[in-house]
Amino acid sequence: MIDISYEIGGKKINPNNLKDALERAVVAAVTDGIKKKIKSTRCLDHNGSARIKVKGRSLSDLSMEVSGCCNSFIEKVKKELS
Ligand SMILES: [Zn+2]
């Protein structure tokens, strides 16, 4: 499992609680895209999982932060994302 969280305009959002249908669709598409790209969901060395924080000032200006148990796993996940 990949843990994906969202922080828009400095606030954490829960994709399931978005009231705006368009915003929900954007977030769902981003989540889908991430899940399709990432194949290494677990670190083979430590069995740690990846956490991805999608953040930006608005939904049209998003960047991603990857965290995990070690640098080599983080780099691997970043490569798969790009
Ligand atoms: Zn690791």
PDB file of the backbone (N, CA, C, O) and the ligand in Angstrom, with CONECT records:
HET     ZN  A 101       1
ATOM      1  N   MET A   1       0.833  -1.206   0.000  1.00  0.00           N
ATOM      2  CA  MET A   1       0.000   0.000   0.000  1.00  0.00           C
ATOM      3  C   MET A   1       0.867   1.256   0.000  1.00  0.00           C
ATOM      4  O   MET A   1       1.887   1.343   0.684  1.00  0.00           O
ATOM      5  N   ILE A   2       0.429   2.200  -0.777  1.00  0.00           N
ATOM      6  CA  ILE A   2       1.090   3.496  -0.752  1.00  0.00           C
ATOM      7  C   ILE A   2       0.189   4.435   0.029  1.00  0.00           C
ATOM      8  O   ILE A   2      -1.029   4.451  -0.146  1.00  0.00           O
ATOM      9  N   ASP A   3       0.805   5.203   0.879  1.00  0.00           N
ATOM     10  CA  ASP A   3       0.048   6.162   1.665  1.00  0.00           C
ATOM     11  C   ASP A   3       0.114   7.521   0.954  1.00  0.00           C
ATOM     12  O   ASP A   3       1.184   8.123   0.860  1.00  0.00           O
ATOM     13  N   ILE A   4      -1.005   7.988   0.467  1.00  0.00           N
ATOM     14  CA  ILE A   4      -1.033   9.259  -0.261  1.00  0.00           C
ATOM     15  C   ILE A   4      -1.846  10.276   0.535  1.00  0.00           C
ATOM     16  O   ILE A   4      -3.012  10.042   0.851  1.00  0.00           O
ATOM     17  N   SER A   5      -1.227  11.393   0.851  1.00  0.00           N
ATOM     18  CA  SER A   5      -1.985  12.433   1.547  1.00  0.00           C
ATOM     19  C   SER A   5      -1.903  13.740   0.763  1.00  0.00           C
ATOM     20  O   SER A   5      -1.008  13.946  -0.056  1.00  0.00           O
ATOM     21  N   TYR A   6      -2.853  14.598   1.039  1.00  0.00           N
ATOM     22  CA  TYR A   6      -2.947  15.854   0.298  1.00  0.00           C
ATOM     23  C   TYR A   6      -2.909  17.048   1.234  1.00  0.00           C
ATOM     24  O   TYR A   6      -3.537  17.061   2.293  1.00  0.00           O
ATOM     25  N   GLU A   7      -2.156  18.045   0.812  1.00  0.00           N
ATOM     26  CA  GLU A   7      -2.120  19.287   1.565  1.00  0.00           C
ATOM     27  C   GLU A   7      -2.223  20.434   0.561  1.00  0.00           C
ATOM     28  O   GLU A   7      -1.281  20.718  -0.179  1.00  0.00           O
ATOM     29  N   ILE A   8      -3.363  21.072   0.553  1.00  0.00           N
ATOM     30  CA  ILE A   8      -3.621  22.133  -0.422  1.00  0.00           C
ATOM     31  C   ILE A   8      -3.761  23.464   0.318  1.00  0.00           C
ATOM     32  O   ILE A   8      -4.537  23.584   1.265  1.00  0.00           O
ATOM     33  N   GLY A   9      -3.009  24.440  -0.124  1.00  0.00           N
ATOM     34  CA  GLY A   9      -3.062  25.754   0.508  1.00  0.00           C
ATOM     35  C   GLY A   9      -2.732  25.692   1.994  1.00  0.00           C
ATOM     36  O   GLY A   9      -3.277  26.456   2.791  1.00  0.00           O
ATOM     37  N   GLY A  10      -1.831  24.774   2.365  1.00  0.00           N
ATOM     38  CA  GLY A  10      -1.402  24.660   3.749  1.00  0.00           C
ATOM     39  C   GLY A  10      -2.337  23.857   4.631  1.00  0.00           C
ATOM     40  O   GLY A  10      -2.104  23.713   5.831  1.00  0.00           O
ATOM     41  N   LYS A  11      -3.414  23.328   4.021  1.00  0.00           N
ATOM     42  CA  LYS A  11      -4.364  22.558   4.815  1.00  0.00           C
ATOM     43  C   LYS A  11      -4.432  21.125   4.331  1.00  0.00           C
ATOM     44  O   LYS A  11      -4.453  20.857   3.130  1.00  0.00           O
ATOM     45  N   LYS A  12      -4.465  20.209   5.287  1.00  0.00           N
ATOM     46  CA  LYS A  12      -4.635  18.797   4.917  1.00  0.00           C
ATOM     47  C   LYS A  12      -6.056  18.585   4.433  1.00  0.00           C
ATOM     48  O   LYS A  12      -7.006  19.071   5.047  1.00  0.00           O
ATOM     49  N   ILE A  13      -6.202  17.869   3.346  1.00  0.00           N
ATOM     50  CA  ILE A  13      -7.563  17.578   2.898  1.00  0.00           C
ATOM     51  C   ILE A  13      -7.771  16.070   2.830  1.00  0.00           C
ATOM     52  O   ILE A  13      -6.843  15.300   2.584  1.00  0.00           O
ATOM     53  N   ASN A  14      -8.995  15.686   3.052  1.00  0.00           N
ATOM     54  CA  ASN A  14      -9.367  14.288   2.910  1.00  0.00           C
ATOM     55  C   ASN A  14     -10.113  14.155   1.581  1.00  0.00           C
ATOM     56  O   ASN A  14     -11.203  14.705   1.419  1.00  0.00           O
ATOM     57  N   PRO A  15      -9.516  13.415   0.618  1.00  0.00           N
ATOM     58  CA  PRO A  15     -10.115  13.330  -0.719  1.00  0.00           C
ATOM     59  C   PRO A  15     -11.576  12.878  -0.681  1.00  0.00           C
ATOM     60  O   PRO A  15     -12.368  13.251  -1.546  1.00  0.00           O
ATOM     61  N   ASN A  16     -11.926  12.080   0.319  1.00  0.00           N
ATOM     62  CA  ASN A  16     -13.302  11.584   0.395  1.00  0.00           C
ATOM     63  C   ASN A  16     -14.278  12.639   0.897  1.00  0.00           C
ATOM     64  O   ASN A  16     -15.492  12.496   0.753  1.00  0.00           O
ATOM     65  N   ASN A  17     -13.740  13.690   1.483  1.00  0.00           N
ATOM     66  CA  ASN A  17     -14.617  14.708   2.064  1.00  0.00           C
ATOM     67  C   ASN A  17     -14.738  15.972   1.225  1.00  0.00           C
ATOM     68  O   ASN A  17     -15.350  16.952   1.651  1.00  0.00           O
ATOM     69  N   LEU A  18     -14.153  15.946   0.032  1.00  0.00           N
ATOM     70  CA  LEU A  18     -14.242  17.140  -0.805  1.00  0.00           C
ATOM     71  C   LEU A  18     -15.677  17.333  -1.283  1.00  0.00           C
ATOM     72  O   LEU A  18     -16.316  16.398  -1.765  1.00  0.00           O
ATOM     73  N   LYS A  19     -16.172  18.559  -1.141  1.00  0.00           N
ATOM     74  CA  LYS A  19     -17.557  18.815  -1.523  1.00  0.00           C
ATOM     75  C   LYS A  19     -17.692  19.060  -3.017  1.00  0.00           C
ATOM     76  O   LYS A  19     -18.707  18.724  -3.628  1.00  0.00           O
ATOM     77  N   ASP A  20     -16.664  19.644  -3.590  1.00  0.00           N
ATOM     78  CA  ASP A  20     -16.710  20.006  -4.993  1.00  0.00           C
ATOM     79  C   ASP A  20     -16.402  18.778  -5.874  1.00  0.00           C
ATOM     80  O   ASP A  20     -15.360  18.142  -5.718  1.00  0.00           O
ATOM     81  N   ALA A  21     -17.317  18.459  -6.792  1.00  0.00           N
ATOM     82  CA  ALA A  21     -17.166  17.256  -7.625  1.00  0.00           C
ATOM     83  C   ALA A  21     -15.932  17.354  -8.511  1.00  0.00           C
ATOM     84  O   ALA A  21     -15.248  16.358  -8.748  1.00  0.00           O
ATOM     85  N   LEU A  22     -15.651  18.557  -8.997  1.00  0.00           N
ATOM     86  CA  LEU A  22     -14.488  18.743  -9.868  1.00  0.00           C
ATOM     87  C   LEU A  22     -13.201  18.496  -9.083  1.00  0.00           C
ATOM     88  O   LEU A  22     -12.290  17.825  -9.567  1.00  0.00           O
ATOM     89  N   GLU A  23     -13.134  19.042  -7.875  1.00  0.00           N
ATOM     90  CA  GLU A  23     -11.959  18.825  -7.032  1.00  0.00           C
ATOM     91  C   GLU A  23     -11.779  17.344  -6.721  1.00  0.00           C
ATOM     92  O   GLU A  23     -10.664  16.822  -6.738  1.00  0.00           O
ATOM     93  N   ARG A  24     -12.887  16.683  -6.440  1.00  0.00           N
ATOM     94  CA  ARG A  24     -12.821  15.242  -6.171  1.00  0.00           C
ATOM     95  C   ARG A  24     -12.258  14.493  -7.366  1.00  0.00           C
ATOM     96  O   ARG A  24     -11.447  13.579  -7.216  1.00  0.00           O
ATOM     97  N   ALA A  25     -12.701  14.894  -8.567  1.00  0.00           N
ATOM     98  CA  ALA A  25     -12.237  14.233  -9.782  1.00  0.00           C
ATOM     99  C   ALA A  25     -10.738  14.461  -9.990  1.00  0.00           C
ATOM    100  O   ALA A  25     -10.013  13.546 -10.380  1.00  0.00           O
ATOM    101  N   VAL A  26     -10.280  15.689  -9.726  1.00  0.00           N
ATOM    102  CA  VAL A  26      -8.857  15.998  -9.891  1.00  0.00           C
ATOM    103  C   VAL A  26      -8.028  15.148  -8.933  1.00  0.00           C
ATOM    104  O   VAL A  26      -7.032  14.543  -9.329  1.00  0.00           O
ATOM    105  N   VAL A  27      -8.446  15.108  -7.676  1.00  0.00           N
ATOM    106  CA  VAL A  27      -7.709  14.351  -6.670  1.00  0.00           C
ATOM    107  C   VAL A  27      -7.719  12.854  -6.995  1.00  0.00           C
ATOM    108  O   VAL A  27      -6.706  12.172  -6.837  1.00  0.00           O
ATOM    109  N   ALA A  28      -8.859  12.356  -7.447  1.00  0.00           N
ATOM    110  CA  ALA A  28      -8.950  10.932  -7.799  1.00  0.00           C
ATOM    111  C   ALA A  28      -8.017  10.612  -8.959  1.00  0.00           C
ATOM    112  O   ALA A  28      -7.387   9.555  -8.978  1.00  0.00           O
ATOM    113  N   ALA A  29      -7.926  11.527  -9.931  1.00  0.00           N
ATOM    114  CA  ALA A  29      -7.050  11.299 -11.084  1.00  0.00           C
ATOM    115  C   ALA A  29      -5.584  11.302 -10.656  1.00  0.00           C
ATOM    116  O   ALA A  29      -4.789  10.492 -11.133  1.00  0.00           O
ATOM    117  N   VAL A  30      -5.234  12.213  -9.759  1.00  0.00           N
ATOM    118  CA  VAL A  30      -3.852  12.266  -9.269  1.00  0.00           C
ATOM    119  C   VAL A  30      -3.517  10.973  -8.522  1.00  0.00           C
ATOM    120  O   VAL A  30      -2.459  10.381  -8.733  1.00  0.00           O
ATOM    121  N   THR A  31      -4.424  10.545  -7.653  1.00  0.00           N
ATOM    122  CA  THR A  31      -4.221   9.315  -6.880  1.00  0.00           C
ATOM    123  C   THR A  31      -4.061   8.112  -7.804  1.00  0.00           C
ATOM    124  O   THR A  31      -3.169   7.284  -7.614  1.00  0.00           O
ATOM    125  N   ASP A  32      -4.934   8.024  -8.806  1.00  0.00           N
ATOM    126  CA  ASP A  32      -4.861   6.931  -9.783  1.00  0.00           C
ATOM    127  C   ASP A  32      -3.525   6.915 -10.504  1.00  0.00           C
ATOM    128  O   ASP A  32      -2.892   5.871 -10.666  1.00  0.00           O
ATOM    129  N   GLY A  33      -3.111   8.112 -10.937  1.00  0.00           N
ATOM    130  CA  GLY A  33      -1.849   8.234 -11.668  1.00  0.00           C
ATOM    131  C   GLY A  33      -0.678   7.758 -10.835  1.00  0.00           C
ATOM    132  O   GLY A  33       0.206   7.060 -11.334  1.00  0.00           O
ATOM    133  N   ILE A  34      -0.671   8.134  -9.569  1.00  0.00           N
ATOM    134  CA  ILE A  34       0.414   7.723  -8.671  1.00  0.00           C
ATOM    135  C   ILE A  34       0.406   6.205  -8.516  1.00  0.00           C
ATOM    136  O   ILE A  34       1.448   5.555  -8.608  1.00  0.00           O
ATOM    137  N   LYS A  35      -0.764   5.657  -8.283  1.00  0.00           N
ATOM    138  CA  LYS A  35      -0.849   4.203  -8.063  1.00  0.00           C
ATOM    139  C   LYS A  35      -0.428   3.414  -9.297  1.00  0.00           C
ATOM    140  O   LYS A  35       0.143   2.329  -9.183  1.00  0.00           O
ATOM    141  N   LYS A  36      -0.714   3.967 -10.487  1.00  0.00           N
ATOM    142  CA  LYS A  36      -0.326   3.272 -11.713  1.00  0.00           C
ATOM    143  C   LYS A  36       1.171   3.302 -11.913  1.00  0.00           C
ATOM    144  O   LYS A  36       1.761   2.342 -12.408  1.00  0.00           O
ATOM    145  N   LYS A  37       1.791   4.416 -11.523  1.00  0.00           N
ATOM    146  CA  LYS A  37       3.217   4.588 -11.801  1.00  0.00           C
ATOM    147  C   LYS A  37       4.090   3.810 -10.836  1.00  0.00           C
ATOM    148  O   LYS A  37       5.123   3.263 -11.223  1.00  0.00           O
ATOM    149  N   ILE A  38       3.674   3.760  -9.582  1.00  0.00           N
ATOM    150  CA  ILE A  38       4.556   3.175  -8.584  1.00  0.00           C
ATOM    151  C   ILE A  38       4.392   1.665  -8.493  1.00  0.00           C
ATOM    152  O   ILE A  38       3.322   1.149  -8.170  1.00  0.00           O
ATOM    153  N   LYS A  39       5.482   0.981  -8.787  1.00  0.00           N
ATOM    154  CA  LYS A  39       5.458  -0.473  -8.706  1.00  0.00           C
ATOM    155  C   LYS A  39       6.108  -0.933  -7.396  1.00  0.00           C
ATOM    156  O   LYS A  39       5.737  -1.963  -6.834  1.00  0.00           O
ATOM    157  N   SER A  40       7.077  -0.155  -6.926  1.00  0.00           N
ATOM    158  CA  SER A  40       7.784  -0.551  -5.705  1.00  0.00           C
ATOM    159  C   SER A  40       7.054   0.007  -4.498  1.00  0.00           C
ATOM    160  O   SER A  40       7.380   1.089  -4.009  1.00  0.00           O
ATOM    161  N   THR A  41       6.075  -0.728  -4.025  1.00  0.00           N
ATOM    162  CA  THR A  41       5.312  -0.199  -2.912  1.00  0.00           C
ATOM    163  C   THR A  41       5.989  -0.509  -1.578  1.00  0.00           C
ATOM    164  O   THR A  41       5.645   0.066  -0.545  1.00  0.00           O
ATOM    165  N   ARG A  42       6.961  -1.432  -1.617  1.00  0.00           N
ATOM    166  CA  ARG A  42       7.667  -1.763  -0.376  1.00  0.00           C
ATOM    167  C   ARG A  42       9.160  -1.784  -0.616  1.00  0.00           C
ATOM    168  O   ARG A  42       9.629  -2.190  -1.679  1.00  0.00           O
ATOM    169  N   CYS A  43       9.891  -1.345   0.374  1.00  0.00           N
ATOM    170  CA  CYS A  43      11.345  -1.416   0.313  1.00  0.00           C
ATOM    171  C   CYS A  43      11.770  -2.867   0.515  1.00  0.00           C
ATOM    172  O   CYS A  43      11.366  -3.530   1.471  1.00  0.00           O
ATOM    173  N   LEU A  44      12.606  -3.340  -0.423  1.00  0.00           N
ATOM    174  CA  LEU A  44      13.007  -4.744  -0.333  1.00  0.00           C
ATOM    175  C   LEU A  44      13.964  -4.975   0.832  1.00  0.00           C
ATOM    176  O   LEU A  44      14.050  -6.084   1.359  1.00  0.00           O
ATOM    177  N   ASP A  45      14.678  -3.935   1.229  1.00  0.00           N
ATOM    178  CA  ASP A  45      15.640  -4.083   2.318  1.00  0.00           C
ATOM    179  C   ASP A  45      14.990  -4.011   3.690  1.00  0.00           C
ATOM    180  O   ASP A  45      15.351  -4.761   4.597  1.00  0.00           O
ATOM    181  N   HIS A  46      14.025  -3.098   3.840  1.00  0.00           N
ATOM    182  CA  HIS A  46      13.463  -2.851   5.184  1.00  0.00           C
ATOM    183  C   HIS A  46      11.979  -3.149   5.285  1.00  0.00           C
ATOM    184  O   HIS A  46      11.398  -3.066   6.367  1.00  0.00           O
ATOM    185  N   ASN A  47      11.359  -3.496   4.157  1.00  0.00           N
ATOM    186  CA  ASN A  47       9.926  -3.758   4.133  1.00  0.00           C
ATOM    187  C   ASN A  47       9.091  -2.525   4.522  1.00  0.00           C
ATOM    188  O   ASN A  47       7.933  -2.650   4.921  1.00  0.00           O
ATOM    189  N   GLY A  48       9.691  -1.349   4.399  1.00  0.00           N
ATOM    190  CA  GLY A  48       8.953  -0.114   4.692  1.00  0.00           C
ATOM    191  C   GLY A  48       8.080   0.269   3.504  1.00  0.00           C
ATOM    192  O   GLY A  48       8.363  -0.130   2.374  1.00  0.00           O
ATOM    193  N   SER A  49       7.035   1.028   3.744  1.00  0.00           N
ATOM    194  CA  SER A  49       6.182   1.445   2.636  1.00  0.00           C
ATOM    195  C   SER A  49       6.405   2.918   2.317  1.00  0.00           C
ATOM    196  O   SER A  49       6.943   3.674   3.127  1.00  0.00           O
ATOM    197  N   ALA A  50       5.982   3.303   1.130  1.00  0.00           N
ATOM    198  CA  ALA A  50       6.190   4.682   0.683  1.00  0.00           C
ATOM    199  C   ALA A  50       5.047   5.576   1.137  1.00  0.00           C
ATOM    200  O   ALA A  50       3.890   5.160   1.192  1.00  0.00           O
ATOM    201  N   ARG A  51       5.401   6.807   1.461  1.00  0.00           N
ATOM    202  CA  ARG A  51       4.372   7.808   1.757  1.00  0.00           C
ATOM    203  C   ARG A  51       4.565   8.961   0.779  1.00  0.00           C
ATOM    204  O   ARG A  51       5.674   9.457   0.576  1.00  0.00           O
ATOM    205  N   ILE A  52       3.474   9.362   0.196  1.00  0.00           N
ATOM    206  CA  ILE A  52       3.556  10.462  -0.756  1.00  0.00           C
ATOM    207  C   ILE A  52       2.651  11.584  -0.302  1.00  0.00           C
ATOM    208  O   ILE A  52       1.461  11.392  -0.051  1.00  0.00           O
ATOM    209  N   LYS A  53       3.241  12.758  -0.204  1.00  0.00           N
ATOM    210  CA  LYS A  53       2.450  13.921   0.159  1.00  0.00           C
ATOM    211  C   LYS A  53       2.320  14.787  -1.082  1.00  0.00           C
ATOM    212  O   LYS A  53       3.316  15.250  -1.639  1.00  0.00           O
ATOM    213  N   VAL A  54       1.087  14.999  -1.508  1.00  0.00           N
ATOM    214  CA  VAL A  54       0.830  15.859  -2.652  1.00  0.00           C
ATOM    215  C   VAL A  54       0.471  17.226  -2.095  1.00  0.00           C
ATOM    216  O   VAL A  54      -0.505  17.366  -1.357  1.00  0.00           O
ATOM    217  N   LYS A  55       1.250  18.220  -2.444  1.00  0.00           N
ATOM    218  CA  LYS A  55       0.965  19.526  -1.862  1.00  0.00           C
ATOM    219  C   LYS A  55       1.067  20.631  -2.892  1.00  0.00           C
ATOM    220  O   LYS A  55       1.726  20.485  -3.922  1.00  0.00           O
ATOM    221  N   GLY A  56       0.402  21.739  -2.599  1.00  0.00           N
ATOM    222  CA  GLY A  56       0.465  22.873  -3.502  1.00  0.00           C
ATOM    223  C   GLY A  56      -0.454  23.967  -3.009  1.00  0.00           C
ATOM    224  O   GLY A  56      -1.220  23.787  -2.063  1.00  0.00           O
ATOM    225  N   ARG A  57      -0.358  25.121  -3.681  1.00  0.00           N
ATOM    226  CA  ARG A  57      -1.215  26.225  -3.288  1.00  0.00           C
ATOM    227  C   ARG A  57      -2.651  25.981  -3.729  1.00  0.00           C
ATOM    228  O   ARG A  57      -3.599  26.427  -3.083  1.00  0.00           O
ATOM    229  N   SER A  58      -2.795  25.262  -4.841  1.00  0.00           N
ATOM    230  CA  SER A  58      -4.131  24.918  -5.316  1.00  0.00           C
ATOM    231  C   SER A  58      -4.041  23.589  -6.043  1.00  0.00           C
ATOM    232  O   SER A  58      -2.950  23.046  -6.217  1.00  0.00           O
ATOM    233  N   LEU A  59      -5.184  23.062  -6.469  1.00  0.00           N
ATOM    234  CA  LEU A  59      -5.201  21.767  -7.139  1.00  0.00           C
ATOM    235  C   LEU A  59      -4.539  21.810  -8.513  1.00  0.00           C
ATOM    236  O   LEU A  59      -4.209  20.769  -9.080  1.00  0.00           O
ATOM    237  N   SER A  60      -4.346  23.024  -9.049  1.00  0.00           N
ATOM    238  CA  SER A  60      -3.707  23.104 -10.364  1.00  0.00           C
ATOM    239  C   SER A  60      -2.202  23.326 -10.231  1.00  0.00           C
ATOM    240  O   SER A  60      -1.497  23.469 -11.230  1.00  0.00           O
ATOM    241  N   ASP A  61      -1.726  23.352  -9.016  1.00  0.00           N
ATOM    242  CA  ASP A  61      -0.318  23.644  -8.773  1.00  0.00           C
ATOM    243  C   ASP A  61       0.206  22.656  -7.733  1.00  0.00           C
ATOM    244  O   ASP A  61       0.470  23.022  -6.588  1.00  0.00           O
ATOM    245  N   LEU A  62       0.349  21.407  -8.147  1.00  0.00           N
ATOM    246  CA  LEU A  62       0.686  20.369  -7.183  1.00  0.00           C
ATOM    247  C   LEU A  62       2.100  19.850  -7.371  1.00  0.00           C
ATOM    248  O   LEU A  62       2.586  19.719  -8.495  1.00  0.00           O
ATOM    249  N   SER A  63       2.748  19.560  -6.262  1.00  0.00           N
ATOM    250  CA  SER A  63       4.016  18.862  -6.344  1.00  0.00           C
ATOM    251  C   SER A  63       3.983  17.718  -5.345  1.00  0.00           C
ATOM    252  O   SER A  63       3.120  17.673  -4.467  1.00  0.00           O
ATOM    253  N   MET A  64       4.921  16.799  -5.481  1.00  0.00           N
ATOM    254  CA  MET A  64       4.882  15.615  -4.623  1.00  0.00           C
ATOM    255  C   MET A  64       6.136  15.476  -3.794  1.00  0.00           C
ATOM    256  O   MET A  64       7.247  15.753  -4.246  1.00  0.00           O
ATOM    257  N   GLU A  65       5.928  15.039  -2.573  1.00  0.00           N
ATOM    258  CA  GLU A  65       7.028  14.763  -1.663  1.00  0.00           C
ATOM    259  C   GLU A  65       6.967  13.287  -1.302  1.00  0.00           C
ATOM    260  O   GLU A  65       5.947  12.782  -0.835  1.00  0.00           O
ATOM    261  N   VAL A  66       8.080  12.615  -1.528  1.00  0.00           N
ATOM    262  CA  VAL A  66       8.105  11.182  -1.230  1.00  0.00           C
ATOM    263  C   VAL A  66       8.892  10.953   0.046  1.00  0.00           C
ATOM    264  O   VAL A  66       9.971  11.515   0.227  1.00  0.00           O
ATOM    265  N   SER A  67       8.353  10.129   0.929  1.00  0.00           N
ATOM    266  CA  SER A  67       9.154   9.727   2.067  1.00  0.00           C
ATOM    267  C   SER A  67       9.071   8.217   2.243  1.00  0.00           C
ATOM    268  O   SER A  67       8.134   7.575   1.769  1.00  0.00           O
ATOM    269  N   GLY A  68      10.045   7.671   2.919  1.00  0.00           N
ATOM    270  CA  GLY A  68      10.109   6.225   3.091  1.00  0.00           C
ATOM    271  C   GLY A  68      11.208   5.897   4.071  1.00  0.00           C
ATOM    272  O   GLY A  68      11.763   6.789   4.711  1.00  0.00           O
ATOM    273  N   CYS A  69      11.528   4.614   4.193  1.00  0.00           N
ATOM    274  CA  CYS A  69      12.451   4.182   5.234  1.00  0.00           C
ATOM    275  C   CYS A  69      13.906   4.524   4.937  1.00  0.00           C
ATOM    276  O   CYS A  69      14.697   4.688   5.866  1.00  0.00           O
ATOM    277  N   CYS A  70      14.278   4.635   3.659  1.00  0.00           N
ATOM    278  CA  CYS A  70      15.675   4.924   3.349  1.00  0.00           C
ATOM    279  C   CYS A  70      15.778   5.646   2.007  1.00  0.00           C
ATOM    280  O   CYS A  70      14.845   5.631   1.204  1.00  0.00           O
ATOM    281  N   ASN A  71      16.929   6.277   1.782  1.00  0.00           N
ATOM    282  CA  ASN A  71      17.105   7.073   0.577  1.00  0.00           C
ATOM    283  C   ASN A  71      17.004   6.271  -0.709  1.00  0.00           C
ATOM    284  O   ASN A  71      16.447   6.754  -1.695  1.00  0.00           O
ATOM    285  N   SER A  72      17.531   5.054  -0.715  1.00  0.00           N
ATOM    286  CA  SER A  72      17.523   4.314  -1.975  1.00  0.00           C
ATOM    287  C   SER A  72      16.092   3.964  -2.378  1.00  0.00           C
ATOM    288  O   SER A  72      15.759   3.957  -3.563  1.00  0.00           O
ATOM    289  N   PHE A  73      15.258   3.676  -1.398  1.00  0.00           N
ATOM    290  CA  PHE A  73      13.856   3.386  -1.704  1.00  0.00           C
ATOM    291  C   PHE A  73      13.141   4.655  -2.173  1.00  0.00           C
ATOM    292  O   PHE A  73      12.370   4.619  -3.132  1.00  0.00           O
ATOM    293  N   ILE A  74      13.398   5.766  -1.497  1.00  0.00           N
ATOM    294  CA  ILE A  74      12.785   7.037  -1.884  1.00  0.00           C
ATOM    295  C   ILE A  74      13.176   7.389  -3.321  1.00  0.00           C
ATOM    296  O   ILE A  74      12.335   7.818  -4.111  1.00  0.00           O
ATOM    297  N   GLU A  75      14.450   7.207  -3.651  1.00  0.00           N
ATOM    298  CA  GLU A  75      14.913   7.525  -5.009  1.00  0.00           C
ATOM    299  C   GLU A  75      14.242   6.630  -6.043  1.00  0.00           C
ATOM    300  O   GLU A  75      13.888   7.077  -7.134  1.00  0.00           O
ATOM    301  N   LYS A  76      14.072   5.368  -5.686  1.00  0.00           N
ATOM    302  CA  LYS A  76      13.426   4.421  -6.589  1.00  0.00           C
ATOM    303  C   LYS A  76      11.986   4.848  -6.866  1.00  0.00           C
ATOM    304  O   LYS A  76      11.537   4.849  -8.012  1.00  0.00           O
ATOM    305  N   VAL A  77      11.273   5.210  -5.806  1.00  0.00           N
ATOM    306  CA  VAL A  77       9.876   5.631  -5.958  1.00  0.00           C
ATOM    307  C   VAL A  77       9.785   6.925  -6.768  1.00  0.00           C
ATOM    308  O   VAL A  77       8.899   7.085  -7.608  1.00  0.00           O
ATOM    309  N   LYS A  78      10.724   7.852  -6.500  1.00  0.00           N
ATOM    310  CA  LYS A  78      10.728   9.118  -7.245  1.00  0.00           C
ATOM    311  C   LYS A  78      10.935   8.866  -8.727  1.00  0.00           C
ATOM    312  O   LYS A  78      10.309   9.508  -9.570  1.00  0.00           O
ATOM    313  N   LYS A  79      11.820   7.924  -9.041  1.00  0.00           N
ATOM    314  CA  LYS A  79      12.097   7.598 -10.434  1.00  0.00           C
ATOM    315  C   LYS A  79      10.849   7.027 -11.103  1.00  0.00           C
ATOM    316  O   LYS A  79      10.548   7.345 -12.253  1.00  0.00           O
ATOM    317  N   GLU A  80      10.142   6.199 -10.385  1.00  0.00           N
ATOM    318  CA  GLU A  80       8.932   5.606 -10.959  1.00  0.00           C
ATOM    319  C   GLU A  80       7.837   6.665 -11.160  1.00  0.00           C
ATOM    320  O   GLU A  80       7.015   6.560 -12.070  1.00  0.00           O
ATOM    321  N   LEU A  81       7.845   7.667 -10.307  1.00  0.00           N
ATOM    322  CA  LEU A  81       6.851   8.730 -10.404  1.00  0.00           C
ATOM    323  C   LEU A  81       7.118   9.671 -11.570  1.00  0.00           C
ATOM    324  O   LEU A  81       6.187  10.241 -12.139  1.00  0.00           O
ATOM    325  N   SER A  82       8.367   9.831 -11.921  1.00  0.00           N
ATOM    326  CA  SER A  82       8.707  10.861 -12.916  1.00  0.00           C
ATOM    327  C   SER A  82       8.533  10.369 -14.346  1.00  0.00           C
ATOM    328  O   SER A  82       8.779  11.118 -15.291  1.00  0.00           O
TER     329      SER A  82
HETATM  330 ZN    ZN A 101      14.471   0.926   3.111  1.00  0.00          ZN2+
END
